[in-house]
Amino acid sequence: MNTIINTAKFKADEKLEKYINDKVSKLSRLTDRAIKCEVFLKIDKPESDNNKIAEMRLYVPGNDLFVSKQADTFEQAVSDGVDALKVQIEKFKNA
């Protein structure tokens, strides 16, 4: 599965990109139908807490899955997003 990482107004460092790729790659164990996952990272209000947003779209033929999570760090937002996608994948498989 291909993972595409997009950022708004900043450059993600290699450590963050590796973390995202590692987390997203675990989704391919749950479904072999996923084509790619797009991850969009942005900062809501730089001066506030809980301002990192990770939006994730998993492309699955017939039905794309989407989540948007907000947290104090991008790592936490991505982790929460992957957990939410796991739930959606299970629902999709059982439907």
C-alpha positions as CSV (number, residue, x, y, z in Angstrom):
1,M,0.0,0.0,0.0
2,N,1.2,3.4,-0.9
3,T,1.3,6.2,1.7
4,I,1.3,9.9,0.8
5,I,2.1,12.5,3.4
6,N,1.0,16.1,2.8
7,T,1.6,19.0,5.2
8,A,0.3,22.5,5.4
9,K,2.8,25.3,5.8
10,F,5.6,23.2,7.3
11,K,7.9,20.3,6.4
12,A,7.6,17.0,8.3
13,D,10.9,15.6,9.4
14,E,12.1,12.1,8.6
15,K,11.3,10.8,12.1
16,L,7.7,11.8,11.8
17,E,7.4,10.4,8.2
18,K,8.8,7.1,9.3
19,Y,6.4,7.0,12.3
20,I,3.4,7.6,10.0
21,N,4.6,5.0,7.4
22,D,5.1,2.4,10.2
23,K,1.6,3.1,11.7
24,V,-0.2,3.2,8.3
25,S,1.5,0.0,7.1
26,K,-0.2,-1.9,9.9
27,L,-3.6,-1.2,8.2
28,S,-2.6,-3.3,5.2
29,R,-2.7,-6.4,7.5
30,L,-6.4,-5.8,8.1
31,T,-7.4,-5.5,4.5
32,D,-5.6,-6.4,1.3
33,R,-8.0,-4.2,-0.7
34,A,-6.5,-0.8,0.4
35,I,-4.8,0.9,-2.5
36,K,-3.3,3.9,-0.8
37,C,-3.5,6.1,2.3
38,E,-3.3,9.9,2.2
39,V,-2.3,11.6,5.4
40,F,-2.7,15.4,5.7
41,L,-1.1,17.1,8.6
42,K,-1.9,20.7,9.7
43,I,-1.6,23.0,12.7
44,D,-4.9,24.5,13.8
45,K,-3.9,27.5,16.0
46,P,-0.2,27.5,16.8
47,E,-0.6,29.3,20.2
48,S,-3.1,26.7,21.6
49,D,-2.8,23.2,23.0
50,N,-4.3,20.2,21.2
51,N,-3.7,21.9,17.9
52,K,-2.2,19.2,15.7
53,I,-4.6,17.7,13.2
54,A,-4.1,14.5,11.1
55,E,-6.7,13.7,8.4
56,M,-6.4,10.3,6.8
57,R,-8.1,8.9,3.8
58,L,-7.8,5.2,3.1
59,Y,-8.6,4.4,-0.5
60,V,-10.5,1.1,-0.7
61,P,-12.3,0.2,-4.0
62,G,-16.0,0.9,-3.6
63,N,-15.7,2.9,-0.4
64,D,-13.0,5.3,0.8
65,L,-12.6,5.6,4.6
66,F,-11.8,8.9,6.2
67,V,-10.9,10.1,9.7
68,S,-9.8,13.4,11.2
69,K,-8.1,13.5,14.6
70,Q,-6.8,16.3,16.7
71,A,-4.2,16.0,19.5
72,D,-1.2,17.6,21.2
73,T,1.3,15.9,18.9
74,F,1.1,14.6,15.3
75,E,2.2,11.2,16.5
76,Q,-0.8,11.0,18.8
77,A,-3.2,12.3,16.2
78,V,-1.9,9.7,13.6
79,S,-2.1,6.9,16.2
80,D,-5.7,7.9,17.1
81,G,-6.5,8.1,13.3
82,V,-5.1,4.6,12.6
83,D,-7.2,3.2,15.5
84,A,-10.3,4.8,14.1
85,L,-9.5,3.5,10.6
86,K,-9.1,0.0,12.1
87,V,-12.7,0.2,13.5
88,Q,-14.0,1.4,10.1
89,I,-12.2,-1.4,8.3
90,E,-13.8,-4.0,10.6
91,K,-17.2,-2.5,10.0
92,F,-16.6,-2.4,6.3
93,K,-15.5,-6.1,6.2
94,N,-18.6,-7.2,8.2
95,A,-21.1,-5.2,6.2
